[in-house]
C-alpha cells in the first residue's frame, strides 16, 4: 500500500555524500544567487530535509520551460526567506512574473495541460505565494494556484493516481488545499472532498498523517459553518467534541514506529518544563504529533468558548460548565505535550557549528517547533507556567539556533497572545516550511 511519505532509509549516507561533494568543490568557485537558491531548494524539498517534492528529480532533466520558470521563482523565494536575502527576493518577483504566462500557456495547451510537469509548476507557484504573501491569507490570489491545481486534478482524472509521481503530486495538492482553507478560514471547495475520496483507494488509510489530514478537513468545514452562522452554540460544541474524540482515537492507536518514549531528568533544566521530555523517531513524526495537538487545542478552544455561551441560553447549565472545564483541561494537557516534545531538539546541542550543512538541517527541524510553541503558549491557562516557558524557548531558538522568526513569535506571544494562531502560521510561511 502506498504511504503518504516515502521514508528515506539512507538519509545519513546521503548527508555524508552531499557534505563530501560540497567539500570537494574548489573554494574559489563563485556561485550565482540562482545556483545557490536552486541548490538550497533541492536540499530542502527534493533530496534532503523534507523530500516533499522528491518527484522533481524525475521531471528535471530535461525540464519543461514552464516548470523550470516556476522552479526558478520558488527557489529564489525560498532562499530569500530562509537566508533573509533581499536581492534574491527582488529577483524572485521578476522570475515569478516571467513564470506566470508560461504556466498559463501550458494550462491552455492540450499537449501539456495533463502532464505532471504542469501540475508541479502550479504547486510551485502556490508555494511561492505562501512564502512571499504572508499578510493576505484567504485572498483570491493566495488561493488561486491551489484552486487551479484542483481544476487540473479533475481534468487529469483517476489515471493520474496510478503512477508514483501522479499520486505524490495529487496528495500534495490535497494537503496544501486543506491547509490553505483552514489557514485562510475558507470553506473547502466541493472538489476537495471528491479528490480525497479518489485518493482513498491509493493510500494507506491507516497512515496517521492521512487520518489527521482528514480530520483537519472536517475541522475546516466546521469553522466555515461557524463563519456563516449556520450552527448554534450547542451544535458547535457537539460537532467539535465529535472531531476531538476522533483525534484522541488516532493518538491512542498510533502504530508502534509513531509512538514516543518519555525521558526523565534527575536535575532541573531550563530547556525542560517538567523534568521529563519525549523522544520520537524523527522530526517528521514529532511534527505530525504536534499538528494533532495544536488542532485539538483549537477544537477545545471552540468547545470552551461555545459552552460558556450555551450556559447563558441553556437550561442544562451544569452540563456546559462541565464541558467548558473539560475543554480547558484538554487544552492544558495538549500544551504540556507540545512542550515535552521540544527538548529533544534543544536539550543536547551537539551540532557542529562549523558544519554549515548540519546547522542548516538543525535549524529546519527546529523551525517546525515555532507554530506549536505559539499555540501552546497562547492557549494554556494562567495556572500553568507554559506561556513564559514557551517564550523562553523561542528566545533560545532565536539567539542560540539562529532562527530569526522565533524572536518574532516570542514578541507576538509576549505582547499580543490573542493573535489568531493561523495568522502566525501564515507569517511563518504556512506549509512552505513544514517538514
C-alpha positions as CSV (number, residue, x, y, z in Angstrom):
1,X,0.0,0.0,0.0
2,X,1.4,3.4,-1.0
3,X,2.4,5.5,2.0
4,X,1.9,9.3,2.2
5,X,5.6,9.8,2.7
6,X,8.3,7.6,1.5
7,X,10.9,7.4,4.2
8,X,14.5,7.6,3.0
9,X,16.4,4.9,4.8
10,X,19.7,6.2,3.5
11,X,19.4,9.7,5.0
12,X,22.8,9.6,6.8
13,X,24.6,8.2,3.8
14,X,23.1,10.9,1.6
15,X,24.1,13.6,4.0
16,X,27.7,12.4,4.0
17,X,27.7,12.3,0.2
18,X,26.3,15.8,0.0
19,X,28.9,17.1,2.5
20,X,31.7,15.3,0.7
21,X,30.7,16.7,-2.7
22,X,30.5,20.2,-1.2
23,X,33.9,19.9,0.4
24,X,35.4,18.8,-3.0
25,X,34.3,22.0,-4.7
26,X,37.0,24.5,-5.5
27,X,36.9,27.2,-2.8
28,X,37.4,29.9,-5.3
29,X,34.4,28.9,-7.3
30,X,31.7,31.6,-7.0
31,X,28.1,30.5,-7.3
32,X,25.4,32.8,-8.6
33,X,22.4,33.6,-6.4
34,X,20.3,31.4,-8.8
35,X,22.5,28.4,-8.3
36,X,22.7,28.9,-4.5
37,X,18.9,29.2,-4.4
38,X,18.3,26.1,-6.5
39,X,20.8,24.0,-4.5
40,X,19.1,25.1,-1.3
41,X,15.7,24.3,-2.6
42,X,16.7,20.9,-3.8
43,X,18.3,20.0,-0.5
44,X,15.2,21.2,1.5
45,X,12.4,19.9,-0.7
46,X,13.8,17.3,-3.1
47,X,16.6,15.2,-1.7
48,X,17.3,16.3,1.8
49,X,15.2,17.7,4.7
50,X,11.6,17.0,3.8
51,X,11.6,15.5,0.3
52,X,8.1,17.0,-0.2
53,X,8.8,17.4,-3.9
54,X,11.0,14.4,-4.5
55,X,9.2,13.8,-7.8
56,X,11.1,16.8,-9.3
57,X,14.1,14.6,-9.8
58,X,12.2,12.5,-12.4
59,X,10.9,15.6,-14.2
60,X,14.0,17.7,-14.0
61,X,16.1,16.5,-17.0
62,X,15.1,17.8,-19.4
63,X,12.8,20.3,-17.5
64,X,9.9,21.8,-19.3
65,X,10.2,25.6,-19.7
66,X,7.1,26.4,-17.6
67,X,8.3,24.1,-14.8
68,X,11.8,25.5,-15.0
69,X,10.5,29.1,-14.7
70,X,8.3,28.3,-11.7
71,X,11.2,26.4,-10.1
72,X,13.5,29.4,-10.5
73,X,10.9,31.7,-8.9
74,X,10.1,29.5,-5.9
75,X,13.8,28.6,-5.3
76,X,14.7,32.3,-5.1
77,X,11.8,33.0,-2.8
78,X,12.8,30.1,-0.5
79,X,16.4,31.3,-0.5
80,X,15.3,34.9,0.3
81,X,13.0,33.8,3.1
82,X,15.4,31.3,4.7
83,X,18.6,33.5,4.5
84,X,17.0,36.9,4.6
85,X,18.4,37.8,1.2
86,X,16.8,41.0,-0.2
87,X,18.5,40.6,-3.6
88,X,17.1,37.1,-4.1
89,X,13.6,38.4,-3.1
90,X,13.7,41.0,-5.8
91,X,14.9,38.6,-8.5
92,X,12.2,36.1,-7.3
93,X,9.4,38.5,-8.1
94,X,10.8,39.0,-11.6
95,X,11.1,35.3,-12.2
96,X,7.5,34.8,-10.9
97,X,6.2,37.4,-13.3
98,X,8.1,35.5,-16.1
99,X,6.7,32.1,-15.0
100,X,3.0,33.1,-14.9
101,X,2.4,33.4,-18.7
102,X,4.4,30.3,-19.3
103,X,2.3,28.2,-16.9
104,X,-0.8,29.8,-18.2
105,X,0.1,28.7,-21.8
106,X,0.8,25.2,-20.5
107,X,-2.6,25.0,-18.8
108,X,-4.3,26.1,-22.1
109,X,-2.3,23.7,-24.2
110,X,-3.9,20.3,-24.9
111,X,-0.4,18.8,-25.1
112,X,0.7,19.9,-21.7
113,X,-2.3,20.5,-19.5
114,X,-2.5,16.9,-18.4
115,X,1.2,16.5,-17.7
116,X,2.9,16.1,-14.2
117,X,5.2,19.0,-15.1
118,X,2.2,21.4,-15.4
119,X,0.7,20.3,-12.1
120,X,4.0,20.6,-10.3
121,X,4.6,24.1,-11.8
122,X,1.2,25.2,-10.4
123,X,2.1,23.8,-7.0
124,X,5.4,25.7,-7.1
125,X,3.6,28.9,-7.9
126,X,1.4,28.3,-4.9
127,X,4.4,27.6,-2.8
128,X,5.8,31.0,-3.9
129,X,2.7,32.8,-2.8
130,X,2.8,31.1,0.6
131,X,6.4,32.2,1.1
132,X,6.0,35.8,-0.1
133,X,2.4,36.8,0.6
134,X,2.1,36.4,4.3
135,X,-0.4,39.2,5.0
136,X,-3.4,38.4,2.8
137,X,-4.3,34.9,3.8
138,X,-7.6,33.7,2.3
139,X,-7.4,36.3,-0.6
140,X,-8.2,35.4,-4.2
141,X,-4.5,35.5,-5.2
142,X,-3.5,33.5,-2.1
143,X,-5.9,30.6,-3.1
144,X,-5.8,30.9,-6.9
145,X,-3.0,28.4,-7.6
146,X,-4.3,25.6,-5.3
147,X,-7.8,26.1,-6.8
148,X,-6.2,25.9,-10.3
149,X,-4.4,22.8,-9.2
150,X,-7.7,21.3,-8.1
151,X,-9.2,22.0,-11.6
152,X,-6.2,20.3,-13.2
153,X,-6.6,17.3,-11.0
154,X,-10.2,17.0,-12.1
155,X,-9.2,17.1,-15.7
156,X,-6.4,14.6,-15.2
157,X,-8.9,12.1,-13.7
158,X,-8.3,8.9,-11.8
159,X,-5.5,7.7,-14.0
160,X,-3.2,10.3,-12.5
161,X,-3.2,8.3,-9.3
162,X,-1.8,5.1,-10.9
163,X,1.8,6.4,-11.0
164,X,4.1,7.3,-8.2
165,X,4.6,10.9,-9.5
166,X,1.0,11.5,-10.2
167,X,-0.1,10.1,-6.8
168,X,2.5,12.2,-4.9
169,X,1.5,15.4,-6.7
170,X,-2.2,14.7,-6.0
171,X,-1.6,14.0,-2.3
172,X,0.5,17.2,-2.0
173,X,-2.3,19.2,-3.8
174,X,-4.9,17.8,-1.4
175,X,-2.8,18.6,1.7
176,X,-2.0,22.1,0.5
177,X,-5.6,22.8,-0.2
178,X,-6.7,21.6,3.2
179,X,-4.1,23.8,5.0
180,X,-4.9,26.8,2.8
181,X,-8.5,26.6,3.7
182,X,-8.0,26.2,7.4
183,X,-5.4,28.9,7.4
184,X,-7.5,31.3,5.4
185,X,-10.7,30.4,7.2
186,X,-12.3,29.4,3.9
187,X,-14.9,26.9,3.2
188,X,-13.4,23.9,1.4
189,X,-14.3,23.7,-2.3
190,X,-16.6,20.8,-3.3
191,X,-14.0,19.2,-5.4
192,X,-11.7,18.8,-2.4
193,X,-13.8,16.0,-0.9
194,X,-14.1,14.3,-4.3
195,X,-10.3,14.3,-4.6
196,X,-10.0,12.8,-1.1
197,X,-12.4,10.0,-2.0
198,X,-10.4,9.2,-5.1
199,X,-7.1,9.2,-3.1
200,X,-8.6,6.8,-0.5
201,X,-8.2,3.9,-2.9
202,X,-4.5,4.5,-3.4
203,X,-3.1,5.4,0.1
204,X,-2.8,3.6,3.3
205,X,-6.0,4.8,5.1
206,X,-4.5,3.9,8.5
207,X,-1.5,6.1,8.0
208,X,-1.6,8.7,10.8
209,X,-0.8,11.6,8.6
210,X,-3.7,10.7,6.3
211,X,-6.1,10.3,9.1
212,X,-5.1,13.6,10.7
213,X,-5.4,15.4,7.4
214,X,-8.9,14.1,7.0
215,X,-9.8,15.4,10.5
216,X,-8.2,18.8,9.7
217,X,-10.6,18.9,6.7
218,X,-13.6,18.3,9.0
219,X,-12.3,20.9,11.4
220,X,-12.0,23.4,8.5
221,X,-15.6,22.7,7.4
222,X,-16.8,23.2,11.0
223,X,-15.1,26.6,11.2
224,X,-16.6,27.6,7.8
225,X,-20.0,26.7,9.1
226,X,-19.4,28.8,12.2
227,X,-18.3,31.7,10.0
228,X,-21.6,31.5,8.1
229,X,-23.6,31.4,11.4
230,X,-25.0,28.1,10.2
231,X,-24.8,26.5,13.7
232,X,-25.9,27.4,17.2
233,X,-23.7,27.1,20.2
234,X,-24.9,23.7,21.2
235,X,-24.3,22.3,17.7
236,X,-20.8,23.7,17.6
237,X,-20.0,22.1,20.9
238,X,-21.4,18.8,19.8
239,X,-19.6,18.7,16.4
240,X,-16.3,19.9,17.9
241,X,-16.4,17.2,20.5
242,X,-17.0,14.5,17.9
243,X,-14.0,15.6,15.9
244,X,-11.8,15.9,19.0
245,X,-12.9,12.4,20.1
246,X,-11.6,11.1,16.8
247,X,-8.3,12.9,17.2
248,X,-8.0,11.2,20.6
249,X,-8.6,7.9,19.0
250,X,-5.9,8.5,16.4
251,X,-3.5,9.3,19.2
252,X,-4.4,6.2,21.1
253,X,-4.0,3.9,18.1
254,X,-0.7,5.2,16.7
255,X,1.4,2.4,15.2
256,X,4.5,1.5,17.1
257,X,7.0,3.4,15.0
258,X,5.0,6.6,15.6
259,X,5.0,6.2,19.4
260,X,7.3,8.2,21.6
261,X,9.5,7.5,24.6
262,X,9.4,9.6,27.8
263,X,12.8,10.5,29.3
264,X,13.1,11.8,32.9
265,X,15.8,14.1,34.2
266,X,17.2,13.9,37.7
267,X,18.0,17.6,37.8
268,X,16.1,20.6,36.5
269,X,16.9,22.2,33.2
270,X,15.7,25.5,31.7
271,X,15.2,23.6,28.4
272,X,12.7,21.1,30.0
273,X,9.4,22.2,31.6
274,X,8.5,19.4,34.0
275,X,11.8,17.4,34.3
276,X,10.7,15.0,31.5
277,X,10.5,15.1,27.8
278,X,9.5,12.9,24.8
279,X,11.6,11.4,22.1
280,X,10.3,10.5,18.6
281,X,11.7,8.5,15.7
282,X,12.4,11.7,13.8
283,X,11.3,15.3,13.3
284,X,8.6,14.2,10.8
285,X,6.8,12.1,13.4
286,X,7.3,14.9,16.0
287,X,5.6,17.4,13.7
288,X,2.7,15.1,13.0
289,X,2.0,14.7,16.7
290,X,2.2,18.4,17.2
291,X,-0.3,19.0,14.4
292,X,-2.7,16.7,16.2
293,X,-2.1,18.5,19.5
294,X,-2.4,22.0,18.0
295,X,-5.6,21.2,16.2
296,X,-7.1,19.6,19.4
297,X,-6.2,22.8,21.2
298,X,-8.1,24.8,18.6
299,X,-11.1,22.5,18.8
300,X,-11.3,22.6,22.5
301,X,-11.0,26.3,22.4
302,X,-14.2,26.3,20.4
303,X,-15.8,23.9,22.9
304,X,-14.8,26.1,25.8
305,X,-16.0,29.3,24.1
306,X,-19.4,28.0,22.9
307,X,-20.0,26.0,26.1
308,X,-19.7,29.3,28.0
309,X,-22.1,30.9,25.6
310,X,-24.5,28.0,25.9
311,X,-24.6,28.4,29.7
312,X,-26.5,31.7,29.1
313,X,-29.2,30.1,26.9
314,X,-29.5,26.5,28.1
315,X,-31.5,25.0,30.9
316,X,-28.7,22.5,31.5
317,X,-26.2,24.9,32.9
318,X,-24.1,22.3,34.8
319,X,-23.6,20.3,31.6
320,X,-22.0,23.2,29.8
321,X,-19.9,24.1,32.8
322,X,-18.5,20.6,32.8
323,X,-17.9,20.8,29.1
324,X,-16.0,24.1,29.4
325,X,-13.9,22.8,32.3
326,X,-13.1,19.5,30.4
327,X,-12.1,21.5,27.3
328,X,-9.8,23.7,29.4
329,X,-8.1,20.6,30.9
330,X,-7.6,19.2,27.4
331,X,-6.0,22.4,26.2
332,X,-3.5,22.4,29.1
333,X,-2.8,18.7,28.6
334,X,-2.1,19.2,24.9
335,X,0.1,22.2,25.6
336,X,2.2,20.3,28.1
337,X,2.6,17.5,25.5
338,X,3.8,20.1,22.9
339,X,6.3,21.5,25.4
340,X,7.6,18.0,26.2
341,X,8.4,17.4,22.5
342,X,10.7,20.4,22.4
343,X,13.8,19.4,24.5
344,X,14.7,16.5,22.1
345,X,15.6,19.3,19.6
346,X,17.2,21.7,22.1
347,X,18.5,19.9,25.2
348,X,21.6,18.3,23.6
349,X,23.2,20.9,21.3
350,X,25.6,18.5,19.6
351,X,25.5,20.2,16.2
352,X,29.0,21.2,14.9
353,X,28.7,24.9,14.3
354,X,31.5,24.7,11.7
355,X,29.4,22.3,9.6
356,X,27.1,24.5,7.6
357,X,25.0,21.6,6.4
358,X,24.4,20.2,9.9
359,X,23.5,23.7,11.1
360,X,21.0,24.2,8.3
361,X,19.3,20.9,8.9
362,X,19.1,21.5,12.6
363,X,17.5,25.0,12.1
364,X,15.0,23.5,9.6
365,X,14.0,20.9,12.2
366,X,13.7,23.4,15.0
367,X,11.7,25.8,12.7
368,X,8.8,23.3,12.8
369,X,8.5,24.0,16.6
370,X,7.6,27.6,16.2
371,X,3.9,27.3,15.5
372,X,3.1,24.6,18.1
373,X,5.0,26.6,20.7
374,X,2.9,29.6,19.9
375,X,-0.3,27.6,20.1
376,X,0.7,26.1,23.5
377,X,1.9,29.4,24.9
378,X,-1.2,31.4,23.8
379,X,-3.8,28.8,24.9
380,X,-2.7,27.3,28.2
381,X,-4.2,28.6,31.3
382,X,-2.6,31.1,33.6
383,X,-2.3,28.4,36.3
384,X,0.5,26.9,34.3
385,X,3.9,28.3,33.6
386,X,3.6,27.3,29.9
387,X,3.4,30.8,28.4
388,X,6.6,32.0,30.0
389,X,8.4,28.8,29.3
390,X,7.5,28.9,25.6
391,X,8.6,32.5,25.3
392,X,12.0,31.4,26.9
393,X,12.3,28.6,24.4
394,X,11.5,30.8,21.4
395,X,14.1,33.3,22.6
396,X,16.6,30.4,22.8
397,X,15.8,29.2,19.3
398,X,16.4,32.8,18.1
399,X,19.6,33.5,20.0
400,X,21.3,30.1,20.0
401,X,19.9,28.3,17.0
402,X,19.7,31.4,14.8
403,X,16.1,31.3,13.8
404,X,15.0,34.9,13.4
405,X,11.3,34.2,13.2
406,X,11.5,32.6,16.7
407,X,12.1,36.2,18.1
408,X,9.0,37.4,16.1
409,X,6.8,34.7,17.5
410,X,8.1,35.4,21.0
411,X,7.3,39.0,20.6
412,X,3.7,38.2,19.5
413,X,3.2,35.8,22.3
414,X,4.6,38.4,24.8
415,X,2.6,41.4,23.5
416,X,-0.4,40.1,21.6
417,X,-1.1,36.4,22.7
418,X,-4.7,36.8,21.4
419,X,-3.4,36.9,17.8
420,X,-5.2,34.2,15.7
421,X,-2.8,31.2,15.5
422,X,-3.4,30.9,11.8
423,X,-2.2,34.4,11.3
424,X,1.0,33.4,13.0
425,X,1.2,30.2,10.9
426,X,0.9,32.3,7.7
427,X,3.5,34.7,8.9
428,X,5.9,31.8,9.3
429,X,5.4,30.8,5.7
430,X,2.4,28.4,6.0
431,X,3.2,24.9,4.9
432,X,6.2,26.1,2.8
433,X,8.5,25.3,5.7
434,X,6.8,22.3,7.2
435,X,8.7,19.0,7.2
